Amino acid sequence: MRRPAHPADQFDQSAESYAATMAPSLGPIAREVVLRAALRPADKVLDVGTGTGIAAAAARGEGREIVGIDAAPGMLAIARRSVSGVGFQEMDFTALDFDGGSFDVVLAAHALLFAGDRVGALREWRRVTRPAGRLSLSVPGPTSVTPTALYAEIYRRHGIDTSDRYPTEASIRDWAGEAGWARAETATDPTTAIVLRDETAFRAWRAIGSRGAATAHYTQAQHDALTDEMLAVTPRDSAGRFRLPFGTLYLTARKAGA
């Protein structure tokens, strides 16, 4: 029997496109997630939804042991050839194959929204964190500074449901609290963006991850029509690159015992 489709499947199939388009723009966000984690020498760090290993790479140094997990083999193949000194493992981040209390810190750069049960995922990440351990994560949002706002009318015309796609600071604090995390603090950076060098990169970006899943049933003509409309309204920077608004929410929290 064929297993049901998993969100990681889209990222597995589009890993090279992700590495060429989304990953460079996610780099500064991942590094900020690591900075907010306040890592210490010799910490044992878990990077969930590691993707191409950007946050894991930024966490290296000072004797730390870094483990990066992802359910998409294609992403892990890129991470393994690009990032040394990290143990990468294929794993579902909602069902971690680690004992309780295995890590000092959990990082998650733009991974949480791909969990069907966000509170459940946060609870599982808390399970594998030691008492007084830390969580640092990012998610896109709020909606007003994401592609959903820019393309709202186009998405509506093409029948793409964008309701309840992105959280708020209050909602991610609520998720963390419900999962048992303490001392949750949030911050917003509305200036982050996805920068795509040209139309080819834009078309590759539109096909990756959840965007590919949302339009998987489209014919090629429908894909082309949607992309053409999006290209027409996407802002460009002074170098002529496409610059898509993609705000970021950050959350840090601790496990009881701090």
Beta strands, then each sheet from edge to edge (+ up, - down):
strand 1: 44-48
strand 2: 65-70
strand 3: 87-90
strand 4: 103-109
strand 5: 129-140
strand 6: 182-189
strand 7: 193-196
strand 8: 242-245
strand 9: 248-254
sheet 1: 3+ 2+ 1+ 4+ 5+ 9- 6+
sheet 2: 7+ 8-
end
